[in-house]
Amino acid sequence: MTRQLNMNPKSIQLSKTSPIYREMQKPQLMLVRHLGYSTFFKNKKLNAEIQDEWRRANPHKIRRPKRQENQGLSLEMTKDEYLRQEREKNQKNQKKK
């Protein structure tokens, strides 16, 4: 069975064994034009730039949390040890005031 391609006044007949016909039967790539980023990503980038500029201009206003000495509950600690430790912390804080 042959396939016809109509080009201008001449017609071309391709057999199923011809290389062009075999290539035409393979999946074809689709050309997609990149139209740019969406407004969400544009605004996200703009916000990040504004925040970076502000941080550079105001380094003294950036708060970084300070790590406390016995921060969190150790899994190896019993409940009694934890409560004793909390009482000691509270006593230290009351002495400071």
C-alpha atoms as one frame of an Amber mdcrd trajectory, in Angstrom:
protein
   0.000   0.000   0.000   1.398   3.391  -0.901   0.753   6.773   0.567   0.510
   9.947  -1.456   1.764  13.355  -0.462   0.356  16.222  -2.460   3.005  18.832
  -3.085   2.435  21.467  -5.677   1.497  19.956  -9.059   3.565  16.782  -8.589
   2.497  13.908  -6.369   4.910  11.673  -4.519   4.144   8.071  -3.716   5.892
   6.471  -0.739   6.030   2.776  -0.044   5.875   1.452   3.529   9.500   0.376
   3.314  10.869   3.765   2.288  12.992   5.563   4.932  10.881   8.738   4.823
   7.658   6.797   5.399   9.220   4.908   8.353  10.383   8.173   9.938   6.947
   9.717   9.450   5.374   6.833  11.400   7.559   7.516  14.463   6.372   9.938
  17.169   7.011  13.529  16.158   8.437  16.197  18.433   6.277  19.226  19.012
   7.757  22.690  18.943   6.733  24.684  22.009   7.658  28.305  22.414   8.647
  29.474  25.874   6.496  32.529  26.514   8.184  33.475  29.779   7.445  32.811
  33.409   4.014  33.266  34.915   3.241  36.357  37.001   3.439  34.236  40.166
   7.114  33.424  39.585   7.883  36.984  38.488   6.328  38.372  41.697   8.019
  35.706  43.816  11.415  36.682  42.385  10.676  40.389  42.856   9.654  39.820
  46.506  12.838  37.852  47.158  14.943  40.666  45.688  13.154  43.301  47.796
  13.629  41.227  50.956  17.330  40.702  50.188  17.844  44.439  49.667  16.057
  45.203  52.944  18.152  42.629  54.833  21.358  44.121  53.444  20.237  47.623
  54.387  18.986  46.636  57.889  21.223  43.874  59.268  20.650  45.098  62.829
  16.889  44.444  62.561  17.190  40.765  61.640  16.479  38.570  64.624  18.201
  35.238  64.852  17.046  32.941  67.645  19.719  32.183  70.207  20.209  28.580
  71.181  19.538  27.924  74.834  21.719  25.572  76.799  19.381  22.709  77.529
  16.964  23.382  74.749  14.242  20.796  74.350  13.511  17.608  76.188  16.145
  14.891  76.053  14.726  11.451  75.411  17.127   9.934  77.931  15.884  12.227
  80.719  13.192  11.087  83.120  10.204  13.244  83.910  11.543  14.002  87.407
  14.891  15.132  86.033  13.142  17.354  83.506  10.928  18.958  86.166  13.945
  19.557  88.440  15.792  21.166  85.534  12.808  23.408  84.751  12.573  24.493
  88.395  16.262  25.434  88.384  15.787  27.462  85.183  12.821  29.282  86.680
  14.785  30.075  89.852  17.650  31.495  87.760  15.220  33.630  85.778  13.593
  34.945  88.969  17.027  35.873  90.418  17.813  37.867  87.266  14.645  39.948
  87.679
